[in-house]
């Protein structure tokens, strides 16, 4: 099975009953209601789910709020969330997944720490430099143009090292680091 699929590809969605049951779905799953269901399909824009107790309904968790270090849940995984909208034209219930909503974005904390030295672990070495994880779901790049990047020849994945936080671009979700030495 590919990474992406529609609910119908997995034999899980039958559009026949969704229109007839739409009013009852909206009544029983109002905006703000807690919801649980099984993921029935995945697309780059989000995950489809079959809400518990509403086999004719289609839930859609869009990725517009997914934390950058998380992935779409797998087909068959049970997820929980909150109803955030209804789309009558295609009989979909919009859902924000609890797993995504409760995951704190740590990047803004690092914007306040520009200039500080922190310890992290090298996660990837690339032609543009090397990446260092400085917190759960926060990685920065020591660019190849950085003078200390010359030491990249001696750097290996999994190695702990000290880095200085040079810049944090919240709009582009990027952290620029400078190597300070091996930890």
C-alpha positions in Angstrom: 0.0 0.0 0.0 1.3 3.5 -0.8 1.8 6.2 1.7 -1.4 7.9 0.5 -4.8 6.5 -0.1 -8.5 7.5 -0.2 -11.0 6.0 2.2 -12.6 4.2 -0.8 -9.2 2.6 -1.7 -9.4 0.9 1.7 -13.0 -0.2 1.3 -14.1 2.1 4.1 -16.2 4.9 2.6 -19.6 4.5 1.1 -21.0 7.8 -0.1 -24.5 6.4 -0.4 -25.5 7.0 3.2 -23.6 10.2 4.0 -26.0 12.7 2.4 -29.1 11.1 4.0 -27.4 11.0 7.4 -25.8 14.5 7.2 -28.3 16.4 9.4 -28.1 13.7 12.1 -24.3 13.8 11.9 -24.2 17.6 12.3 -26.6 17.4 15.2 -24.7 14.6 17.1 -21.2 16.0 16.2 -21.5 19.7 16.8 -18.5 22.0 16.6 -16.5 21.6 19.9 -17.6 18.0 20.4 -14.9 15.4 21.2 -14.6 12.7 18.6 -12.7 9.4 18.2 -12.4 7.3 15.1 -10.3 5.1 12.9 -8.1 6.6 10.1 -9.5 5.4 6.8 -7.3 7.3 4.3 -4.3 9.7 4.1 -3.5 12.4 1.6 -0.9 15.2 1.6 -3.5 17.6 2.9 -4.7 15.4 5.8 -6.2 12.2 7.2 -9.7 10.9 6.7 -11.4 9.1 9.6 -14.6 7.2 10.3 -16.0 8.7 13.5 -17.0 6.1 16.1 -20.8 5.7 16.1 -21.2 7.4 12.7 -20.1 4.9 10.0 -21.7 7.1 7.3 -19.8 10.2 8.3 -16.4 11.3 7.0 -14.1 13.1 9.3 -11.2 15.1 7.8 -8.2 16.2 9.9 -6.4 18.8 7.7 -2.7 19.2 8.2 -2.8 23.0 8.5 -2.0 22.6 12.3 0.1 19.5 12.3 3.4 20.0 14.2 6.4 19.9 11.9 8.0 16.9 13.6 4.9 14.7 13.5 3.4 12.6 10.7 0.0 11.7 9.5 -1.5 8.8 11.5 -1.5 5.5 9.7 -4.6 3.9 8.1 -6.3 1.8 10.8 -4.9 3.9 13.7 -7.5 5.2 16.2 -7.3 8.9 16.9 -9.1 11.4 19.0 -9.9 15.1 18.5 -12.4 17.9 18.4 -14.9 18.9 15.7 -14.0 22.3 14.3 -16.2 22.7 11.3 -18.8 21.1 9.0 -18.7 21.1 5.2 -22.2 20.5 3.8 -21.1 20.4 0.2 -19.1 17.2 0.7 -20.6 16.0 4.0 -17.3 16.2 5.9 -16.7 16.9 9.6 -13.5 18.9 10.2 -11.4 17.6 13.0 -8.4 18.9 14.9 -6.5 15.8 16.2 -5.7 15.9 19.9 -2.3 14.4 19.3 -1.4 17.5 17.1 -3.1 20.1 19.2 -1.5 19.0 22.4 2.0 18.9 20.9 3.7 22.1 21.9 5.7 23.9 19.3 9.1 24.5 21.0 10.6 26.7 18.3 9.4 30.0 19.7 11.3 29.3 22.9 14.5 29.2 21.0 13.9 32.6 19.4 14.5 34.1 22.8 17.8 32.1 23.1 19.7 33.6 20.1 23.3 33.8 21.1 23.2 31.0 23.7 25.3 27.9 23.5 23.3 24.6 23.8 24.2 20.9 23.4 22.6 18.8 20.7 23.0 15.7 18.7 24.0 15.6 15.0 21.2 14.0 13.0 22.2 14.4 9.4 25.2 15.5 7.4 24.4 17.1 4.0 26.2 19.1 1.3 24.7 22.3 2.7 26.0 21.6 6.2 24.9 19.4 9.1 21.8 19.3 11.2 21.8 19.2 15.0 18.8 18.4 17.2 18.7 20.8 20.1 15.4 19.8 21.5 12.5 17.4 20.9 11.3 18.3 17.4 13.8 21.3 17.0 16.7 20.9 14.7 19.0 23.5 13.3 21.5 23.7 10.5 25.2 24.5 10.8 25.6 25.8 7.3 28.6 24.7 5.1 29.5 28.4 4.7 29.9 28.6 8.6 33.7 28.6 9.3 33.3 25.9 11.9 31.6 23.7 9.3 35.1 22.8 8.2 35.0 20.5 11.1 32.1 18.7 9.4 34.6 16.3 8.1 35.2 15.1 11.6 31.5 15.2 12.6 29.4 12.0 12.5 25.7 11.3 12.9 24.7 10.6 16.5 27.6 12.8 17.9 26.8 15.2 20.7 28.2 18.7 20.2 27.9 22.3 21.5 26.3 24.8 19.1 25.5 28.5 19.3 22.0 29.6 18.3 22.7 32.2 15.6 19.1 32.9 14.3 15.6 31.6 14.5 13.1 32.3 11.7 9.7 31.5 13.0 7.9 32.2 9.7 10.1 29.6 7.9 10.6 27.3 10.9 14.3 27.4 10.6 17.2 27.6 13.1 20.7 28.6 12.1 23.5 27.3 14.3 27.2 27.7 14.7 29.4 24.8 15.8 31.2 25.5 19.1 32.9 22.1 19.6 32.4 18.5 20.4 30.5 17.8 23.6 
